[in-house]
Amino acid sequence: MRFFIVICSLLVFGCNTPGSRKSATEVKPLVEQNVTTLAVELAIKGMTCTGCEQTIQSGIGSIKGVRQVKANYKSGKAYVEFVPETADTILMKEKITSAGYVLADIKVIPLDSLRSKL
């Protein structure tokens, strides 16, 4: 019986000590800070309207690991921030070509430059 009481008290007091648990909102920023992201500028031929922008954004945005994407039909460019461990430019090219557009060029850009364009 003593053994049972000791186990129960350890479970009750051990799991509820202050600082032993972190909420999801406390953990998520810590995880995101440690993830390295890359930014690329994609030159895309064939975009003629805002519908084209939406097609590119939804296609590339559906790739796991893509953090942000912004397409601009006037400049013919899309700007993408992604986690290289889970997303890559090959997948982006597949999404672009399967939607009927042509990926003309890929250029790695600084994250600061990307964030000013988004």
VMD Tcl script that builds the backbone (N, CA, C; Angstrom):
set m [mol new atoms 354]
animate dup $m
set s [atomselect $m all]
$s set {name element resname resid chain x y z} {
  {N N MET 1 A 0.821 -1.184 0.000}
  {CA C MET 1 A 0.000 0.000 0.000}
  {C C MET 1 A 0.873 1.259 0.000}
  {N N ARG 2 A 1.966 1.256 0.763}
  {CA C ARG 2 A 2.862 2.407 0.779}
  {C C ARG 2 A 3.441 2.662 -0.603}
  {N N PHE 3 A 3.785 1.598 -1.282}
  {CA C PHE 3 A 4.344 1.711 -2.619}
  {C C PHE 3 A 3.357 2.418 -3.549}
  {N N PHE 4 A 2.100 2.062 -3.463}
  {CA C PHE 4 A 1.055 2.665 -4.275}
  {C C PHE 4 A 0.915 4.155 -3.970}
  {N N ILE 5 A 0.956 4.538 -2.718}
  {CA C ILE 5 A 0.838 5.941 -2.309}
  {C C ILE 5 A 2.037 6.741 -2.805}
  {N N VAL 6 A 3.232 6.177 -2.710}
  {CA C VAL 6 A 4.441 6.859 -3.174}
  {C C VAL 6 A 4.368 7.089 -4.680}
  {N N ILE 7 A 3.966 6.089 -5.437}
  {CA C ILE 7 A 3.863 6.213 -6.895}
  {C C ILE 7 A 2.844 7.285 -7.266}
  {N N CYS 8 A 1.686 7.264 -6.616}
  {CA C CYS 8 A 0.637 8.262 -6.906}
  {C C CYS 8 A 1.117 9.670 -6.585}
  {N N SER 9 A 1.790 9.847 -5.479}
  {CA C SER 9 A 2.258 11.187 -5.111}
  {C C SER 9 A 3.336 11.670 -6.086}
  {N N LEU 10 A 4.189 10.784 -6.543}
  {CA C LEU 10 A 5.193 11.169 -7.533}
  {C C LEU 10 A 4.540 11.608 -8.838}
  {N N LEU 11 A 3.525 10.883 -9.238}
  {CA C LEU 11 A 2.823 11.251 -10.461}
  {C C LEU 11 A 2.117 12.586 -10.331}
  {N N VAL 12 A 1.460 12.810 -9.212}
  {CA C VAL 12 A 0.701 14.043 -9.021}
  {C C VAL 12 A 1.631 15.236 -8.880}
  {N N PHE 13 A 2.640 15.134 -8.048}
  {CA C PHE 13 A 3.506 16.282 -7.787}
  {C C PHE 13 A 4.623 16.418 -8.814}
  {N N GLY 14 A 5.095 15.332 -9.346}
  {CA C GLY 14 A 6.197 15.368 -10.307}
  {C C GLY 14 A 5.799 15.962 -11.637}
  {N N CYS 15 A 4.580 15.715 -12.080}
  {CA C CYS 15 A 4.139 16.194 -13.387}
  {C C CYS 15 A 3.620 17.618 -13.352}
  {N N ASN 16 A 3.317 18.132 -12.204}
  {CA C ASN 16 A 2.724 19.461 -12.124}
  {C C ASN 16 A 3.641 20.511 -11.521}
  {N N THR 17 A 4.928 20.274 -11.525}
  {CA C THR 17 A 5.834 21.277 -10.975}
  {C C THR 17 A 5.922 22.449 -11.934}
  {N N PRO 18 A 6.050 23.654 -11.391}
  {CA C PRO 18 A 6.153 24.828 -12.265}
  {C C PRO 18 A 7.361 24.705 -13.183}
  {N N GLY 19 A 7.166 25.045 -14.433}
  {CA C GLY 19 A 8.261 25.000 -15.394}
  {C C GLY 19 A 8.476 23.648 -16.028}
  {N N SER 20 A 7.746 22.632 -15.590}
  {CA C SER 20 A 7.954 21.315 -16.171}
  {C C SER 20 A 7.239 21.166 -17.504}
  {N N ARG 21 A 6.258 22.007 -17.762}
  {CA C ARG 21 A 5.529 21.933 -19.018}
  {C C ARG 21 A 5.572 23.286 -19.701}
  {N N LYS 22 A 5.645 23.241 -21.011}
  {CA C LYS 22 A 5.578 24.465 -21.787}
  {C C LYS 22 A 4.405 24.346 -22.737}
  {N N SER 23 A 3.701 25.433 -22.889}
  {CA C SER 23 A 2.569 25.413 -23.803}
  {C C SER 23 A 3.091 25.390 -25.238}
  {N N ALA 24 A 2.206 25.073 -26.159}
  {CA C ALA 24 A 2.589 25.016 -27.569}
  {C C ALA 24 A 3.081 26.369 -28.063}
  {N N THR 25 A 2.520 27.443 -27.541}
  {CA C THR 25 A 2.960 28.772 -27.978}
  {C C THR 25 A 4.359 29.096 -27.474}
  {N N GLU 26 A 4.769 28.493 -26.368}
  {CA C GLU 26 A 6.122 28.722 -25.861}
  {C C GLU 26 A 7.139 27.889 -26.614}
  {N N VAL 27 A 6.756 26.720 -27.076}
  {CA C VAL 27 A 7.678 25.813 -27.744}
  {C C VAL 27 A 7.864 26.180 -29.207}
  {N N LYS 28 A 6.808 26.562 -29.905}
  {CA C LYS 28 A 6.875 26.829 -31.331}
  {C C LYS 28 A 7.915 27.883 -31.712}
  {N N PRO 29 A 7.966 29.047 -31.056}
  {CA C PRO 29 A 8.997 30.015 -31.435}
  {C C PRO 29 A 10.412 29.479 -31.242}
  {N N LEU 30 A 10.630 28.663 -30.220}
  {CA C LEU 30 A 11.961 28.105 -30.006}
  {C C LEU 30 A 12.341 27.184 -31.146}
  {N N VAL 31 A 11.393 26.400 -31.632}
  {CA C VAL 31 A 11.659 25.495 -32.740}
  {C C VAL 31 A 11.920 26.295 -34.010}
  {N N GLU 32 A 11.114 27.311 -34.286}
  {CA C GLU 32 A 11.269 28.096 -35.494}
  {C C GLU 32 A 12.578 28.877 -35.527}
  {N N GLN 33 A 13.087 29.271 -34.380}
  {CA C GLN 33 A 14.337 30.014 -34.352}
  {C C GLN 33 A 15.502 29.154 -34.798}
  {N N ASN 34 A 15.431 27.858 -34.600}
  {CA C ASN 34 A 16.536 26.974 -34.913}
  {C C ASN 34 A 16.473 26.405 -36.321}
  {N N VAL 35 A 15.454 26.744 -37.093}
  {CA C VAL 35 A 15.309 26.224 -38.437}
  {C C VAL 35 A 15.930 27.214 -39.420}
  {N N THR 36 A 16.808 26.704 -40.268}
  {CA C THR 36 A 17.451 27.537 -41.273}
  {C C THR 36 A 16.588 27.562 -42.524}
  {N N THR 37 A 16.345 28.748 -43.043}
  {CA C THR 37 A 15.566 28.867 -44.263}
  {C C THR 37 A 16.402 29.519 -45.354}
  {N N LEU 38 A 16.005 29.258 -46.574}
  {CA C LEU 38 A 16.631 29.874 -47.737}
  {C C LEU 38 A 15.596 30.706 -48.465}
  {N N ALA 39 A 16.072 31.668 -49.219}
  {CA C ALA 39 A 15.182 32.491 -50.039}
  {C C ALA 39 A 15.652 32.430 -51.477}
  {N N VAL 40 A 14.688 32.302 -52.385}
  {CA C VAL 40 A 15.013 32.280 -53.804}
  {C C VAL 40 A 14.074 33.200 -54.568}
  {N N GLU 41 A 14.601 33.700 -55.678}
  {CA C GLU 41 A 13.814 34.473 -56.621}
  {C C GLU 41 A 13.671 33.603 -57.870}
  {N N LEU 42 A 12.440 33.328 -58.261}
  {CA C LEU 42 A 12.171 32.492 -59.420}
  {C C LEU 42 A 11.680 33.373 -60.563}
  {N N ALA 43 A 12.340 33.299 -61.707}
  {CA C ALA 43 A 11.874 34.005 -62.898}
  {C C ALA 43 A 10.946 33.045 -63.643}
  {N N ILE 44 A 9.686 33.463 -63.820}
  {CA C ILE 44 A 8.668 32.588 -64.395}
  {C C ILE 44 A 8.091 33.248 -65.643}
  {N N LYS 45 A 8.090 32.510 -66.738}
  {CA C LYS 45 A 7.521 33.018 -67.991}
  {C C LYS 45 A 6.100 32.490 -68.135}
  {N N GLY 46 A 5.209 33.371 -68.630}
  {CA C GLY 46 A 3.851 32.944 -68.917}
  {C C GLY 46 A 2.796 33.506 -67.988}
  {N N MET 47 A 3.190 34.197 -66.924}
  {CA C MET 47 A 2.192 34.792 -66.031}
  {C C MET 47 A 1.664 36.072 -66.676}
  {N N THR 48 A 0.333 36.188 -66.761}
  {CA C THR 48 A -0.273 37.344 -67.425}
  {C C THR 48 A -1.301 38.081 -66.575}
  {N N CYS 49 A -1.642 37.533 -65.403}
  {CA C CYS 49 A -2.699 38.164 -64.597}
  {C C CYS 49 A -2.571 37.753 -63.128}
  {N N THR 50 A -3.444 38.324 -62.306}
  {CA C THR 50 A -3.420 37.979 -60.878}
  {C C THR 50 A -3.841 36.534 -60.639}
  {N N GLY 51 A -4.639 35.987 -61.548}
  {CA C GLY 51 A -4.993 34.563 -61.441}
  {C C GLY 51 A -3.760 33.682 -61.576}
  {N N CYS 52 A -2.852 34.099 -62.450}
  {CA C CYS 52 A -1.580 33.370 -62.604}
  {C C CYS 52 A -0.775 33.431 -61.308}
  {N N GLU 53 A -0.762 34.615 -60.693}
  {CA C GLU 53 A -0.064 34.768 -59.410}
  {C C GLU 53 A -0.625 33.794 -58.378}
  {N N GLN 54 A -1.955 33.728 -58.296}
  {CA C GLN 54 A -2.603 32.844 -57.328}
  {C C GLN 54 A -2.285 31.378 -57.607}
  {N N THR 55 A -2.244 31.012 -58.878}
  {CA C THR 55 A -1.914 29.629 -59.249}
  {C C THR 55 A -0.509 29.267 -58.793}
  {N N ILE 56 A 0.438 30.162 -59.051}
  {CA C ILE 56 A 1.832 29.931 -58.648}
  {C C ILE 56 A 1.932 29.880 -57.129}
  {N N GLN 57 A 1.321 30.843 -56.451}
  {CA C GLN 57 A 1.394 30.908 -54.983}
  {C C GLN 57 A 0.773 29.681 -54.337}
  {N N SER 58 A -0.364 29.234 -54.819}
  {CA C SER 58 A -0.999 28.068 -54.194}
  {C C SER 58 A -0.229 26.792 -54.519}
  {N N GLY 59 A 0.315 26.693 -55.720}
  {CA C GLY 59 A 1.091 25.505 -56.086}
  {C C GLY 59 A 2.363 25.369 -55.264}
  {N N ILE 60 A 3.154 26.428 -55.236}
  {CA C ILE 60 A 4.406 26.395 -54.472}
  {C C ILE 60 A 4.113 26.375 -52.974}
  {N N GLY 61 A 3.093 27.100 -52.562}
  {CA C GLY 61 A 2.734 27.141 -51.141}
  {C C GLY 61 A 2.271 25.807 -50.594}
  {N N SER 62 A 1.840 24.900 -51.467}
  {CA C SER 62 A 1.387 23.582 -51.010}
  {C C SER 62 A 2.541 22.618 -50.721}
  {N N ILE 63 A 3.745 23.007 -51.077}
  {CA C ILE 63 A 4.918 22.160 -50.821}
  {C C ILE 63 A 5.276 22.242 -49.352}
  {N N LYS 64 A 5.432 21.079 -48.731}
  {CA C LYS 64 A 5.810 21.044 -47.321}
  {C C LYS 64 A 7.194 21.676 -47.163}
  {N N GLY 65 A 7.290 22.605 -46.213}
  {CA C GLY 65 A 8.561 23.283 -45.956}
  {C C GLY 65 A 8.624 24.682 -46.526}
  {N N VAL 66 A 7.651 25.059 -47.362}
  {CA C VAL 66 A 7.611 26.418 -47.896}
  {C C VAL 66 A 6.976 27.309 -46.840}
  {N N ARG 67 A 7.706 28.328 -46.438}
  {CA C ARG 67 A 7.217 29.250 -45.409}
  {C C ARG 67 A 6.387 30.379 -45.994}
  {N N GLN 68 A 6.906 31.001 -47.065}
  {CA C GLN 68 A 6.230 32.137 -47.686}
  {C C GLN 68 A 6.465 32.080 -49.186}
  {N N VAL 69 A 5.469 32.526 -49.935}
  {CA C VAL 69 A 5.633 32.657 -51.384}
  {C C VAL 69 A 4.802 33.834 -51.864}
  {N N LYS 70 A 5.402 34.616 -52.750}
  {CA C LYS 70 A 4.706 35.763 -53.331}
  {C C LYS 70 A 5.086 35.842 -54.803}
  {N N ALA 71 A 4.073 35.780 -55.663}
  {CA C ALA 71 A 4.299 35.874 -57.100}
  {C C ALA 71 A 3.825 37.233 -57.593}
  {N N ASN 72 A 4.465 37.726 -58.659}
  {CA C ASN 72 A 4.099 38.997 -59.259}
  {C C ASN 72 A 4.135 38.832 -60.774}
  {N N TYR 73 A 2.960 38.876 -61.401}
  {CA C TYR 73 A 2.911 38.655 -62.845}
  {C C TYR 73 A 3.563 39.795 -63.634}
  {N N LYS 74 A 3.530 41.015 -63.115}
  {CA C LYS 74 A 4.116 42.159 -63.828}
  {C C LYS 74 A 5.628 42.018 -63.974}
  {N N SER 75 A 6.273 41.563 -62.894}
  {CA C SER 75 A 7.735 41.389 -62.946}
  {C C SER 75 A 8.121 39.998 -63.452}
  {N N GLY 76 A 7.154 39.077 -63.461}
  {CA C GLY 76 A 7.444 37.703 -63.888}
  {C C GLY 76 A 8.296 36.953 -62.884}
  {N N LYS 77 A 8.138 37.308 -61.611}
  {CA C LYS 77 A 8.965 36.685 -60.578}
  {C C LYS 77 A 8.109 36.164 -59.431}
  {N N ALA 78 A 8.657 35.181 -58.739}
  {CA C ALA 78 A 8.072 34.682 -57.495}
  {C C ALA 78 A 9.197 34.634 -56.472}
  {N N TYR 79 A 8.861 34.982 -55.252}
  {CA C TYR 79 A 9.832 34.990 -54.157}
  {C C TYR 79 A 9.386 33.954 -53.140}
  {N N VAL 80 A 10.314 33.078 -52.768}
  {CA C VAL 80 A 9.966 31.951 -51.914}
  {C C VAL 80 A 10.950 31.833 -50.761}
  {N N GLU 81 A 10.421 31.656 -49.557}
  {CA C GLU 81 A 11.235 31.312 -48.387}
  {C C GLU 81 A 10.865 29.891 -48.020}
  {N N PHE 82 A 11.877 29.027 -47.860}
  {CA C PHE 82 A 11.599 27.623 -47.587}
  {C C PHE 82 A 12.687 26.982 -46.727}
  {N N VAL 83 A 12.323 25.861 -46.130}
  {CA C VAL 83 A 13.253 25.066 -45.329}
  {C C VAL 83 A 13.871 24.029 -46.272}
  {N N PRO 84 A 15.181 24.106 -46.517}
  {CA C PRO 84 A 15.793 23.228 -47.515}
  {C C PRO 84 A 15.774 21.732 -47.159}
  {N N GLU 85 A 15.593 21.408 -45.903}
  {CA C GLU 85 A 15.545 19.999 -45.521}
  {C C GLU 85 A 14.246 19.323 -45.965}
  {N N THR 86 A 13.184 20.116 -46.188}
  {CA C THR 86 A 11.900 19.529 -46.552}
  {C C THR 86 A 11.384 19.978 -47.917}
  {N N ALA 87 A 11.858 21.077 -48.436}
  {CA C ALA 87 A 11.421 21.578 -49.746}
  {C C ALA 87 A 12.658 21.882 -50.583}
  {N N ASP 88 A 12.489 21.849 -51.895}
  {CA C ASP 88 A 13.607 22.207 -52.763}
  {C C ASP 88 A 13.092 22.814 -54.062}
  {N N THR 89 A 14.001 23.351 -54.842}
  {CA C THR 89 A 13.621 24.036 -56.070}
  {C C THR 89 A 13.151 23.062 -57.151}
  {N N ILE 90 A 13.515 21.815 -57.050}
  {CA C ILE 90 A 13.033 20.817 -58.016}
  {C C ILE 90 A 11.521 20.657 -57.883}
  {N N LEU 91 A 11.048 20.568 -56.637}
  {CA C LEU 91 A 9.603 20.485 -56.410}
  {C C LEU 91 A 8.898 21.744 -56.885}
  {N N MET 92 A 9.525 22.896 -56.662}
  {CA C MET 92 A 8.933 24.151 -57.117}
  {C C MET 92 A 8.824 24.177 -58.632}
  {N N LYS 93 A 9.882 23.734 -59.315}
  {CA C LYS 93 A 9.861 23.691 -60.780}
  {C C LYS 93 A 8.747 22.770 -61.271}
  {N N GLU 94 A 8.564 21.633 -60.622}
  {CA C GLU 94 A 7.502 20.705 -61.017}
  {C C GLU 94 A 6.123 21.352 -60.881}
  {N N LYS 95 A 5.902 22.084 -59.789}
  {CA C LYS 95 A 4.620 22.766 -59.583}
  {C C LYS 95 A 4.393 23.831 -60.652}
  {N N ILE 96 A 5.448 24.566 -60.991}
  {CA C ILE 96 A 5.346 25.642 -61.986}
  {C C ILE 96 A 5.051 25.070 -63.372}
  {N N THR 97 A 5.812 24.067 -63.779}
  {CA C THR 97 A 5.625 23.498 -65.122}
  {C C THR 97 A 4.305 22.731 -65.239}
  {N N SER 98 A 3.884 22.083 -64.168}
  {CA C SER 98 A 2.605 21.355 -64.234}
  {C C SER 98 A 1.418 22.318 -64.337}
  {N N ALA 99 A 1.613 23.570 -63.928}
  {CA C ALA 99 A 0.559 24.579 -64.045}
  {C C ALA 99 A 0.600 25.276 -65.411}
  {N N GLY 100 A 1.598 24.944 -66.236}
  {CA C GLY 100 A 1.660 25.503 -67.585}
  {C C GLY 100 A 2.587 26.685 -67.756}
  {N N TYR 101 A 3.439 26.947 -66.796}
  {CA C TYR 101 A 4.380 28.065 -66.870}
  {C C TYR 101 A 5.792 27.527 -67.067}
  {N N VAL 102 A 6.719 28.427 -67.359}
  {CA C VAL 102 A 8.109 28.034 -67.588}
  {C C VAL 102 A 8.987 28.706 -66.538}
  {N N LEU 103 A 9.787 27.898 -65.843}
  {CA C LEU 103 A 10.754 28.433 -64.886}
  {C C LEU 103 A 12.018 28.781 -65.656}
  {N N ALA 104 A 12.306 30.077 -65.798}
  {CA C ALA 104 A 13.432 30.538 -66.603}
  {C C ALA 104 A 14.730 30.629 -65.809}
  {N N ASP 105 A 14.634 30.978 -64.504}
  {CA C ASP 105 A 15.852 31.180 -63.725}
  {C C ASP 105 A 15.542 31.060 -62.238}
  {N N ILE 106 A 16.549 30.622 -61.492}
  {CA C ILE 106 A 16.458 30.538 -60.029}
  {C C ILE 106 A 17.673 31.256 -59.472}
  {N N LYS 107 A 17.419 32.187 -58.562}
  {CA C LYS 107 A 18.521 32.932 -57.959}
  {C C LYS 107 A 18.334 32.949 -56.441}
  {N N VAL 108 A 19.355 32.548 -55.703}
  {CA C VAL 108 A 19.324 32.619 -54.241}
  {C C VAL 108 A 19.504 34.072 -53.843}
  {N N ILE 109 A 18.650 34.533 -52.939}
  {CA C ILE 109 A 18.714 35.924 -52.483}
  {C C ILE 109 A 18.782 35.962 -50.963}
  {N N PRO 110 A 19.274 37.062 -50.383}
  {CA C PRO 110 A 19.307 37.182 -48.916}
  {C C PRO 110 A 17.886 37.237 -48.349}
  {N N LEU 111 A 17.711 36.691 -47.152}
  {CA C LEU 111 A 16.395 36.699 -46.513}
  {C C LEU 111 A 15.871 38.117 -46.310}
  {N N ASP 112 A 16.733 39.059 -45.990}
  {CA C ASP 112 A 16.299 40.456 -45.814}
  {C C ASP 112 A 15.691 41.017 -47.090}
  {N N SER 113 A 16.315 40.672 -48.204}
  {CA C SER 113 A 15.816 41.125 -49.500}
  {C C SER 113 A 14.448 40.512 -49.796}
  {N N LEU 114 A 14.281 39.255 -49.458}
  {CA C LEU 114 A 12.995 38.584 -49.649}
  {C C LEU 114 A 11.909 39.226 -48.819}
  {N N ARG 115 A 12.187 39.456 -47.565}
  {CA C ARG 115 A 11.175 39.993 -46.660}
  {C C ARG 115 A 10.739 41.398 -47.077}
  {N N SER 116 A 11.597 42.146 -47.738}
  {CA C SER 116 A 11.192 43.467 -48.201}
  {C C SER 116 A 10.260 43.370 -49.419}
  {N N LYS 117 A 10.284 42.248 -50.108}
  {CA C LYS 117 A 9.436 42.064 -51.280}
  {C C LYS 117 A 8.089 41.437 -50.950}
  {N N LEU 118 A 7.977 40.858 -49.765}
  {CA C LEU 118 A 6.727 40.172 -49.409}
  {C C LEU 118 A 5.725 41.105 -48.812}
}
mol reanalyze $m
mol bondsrecalc $m
mol representation Tube
mol addrep $m
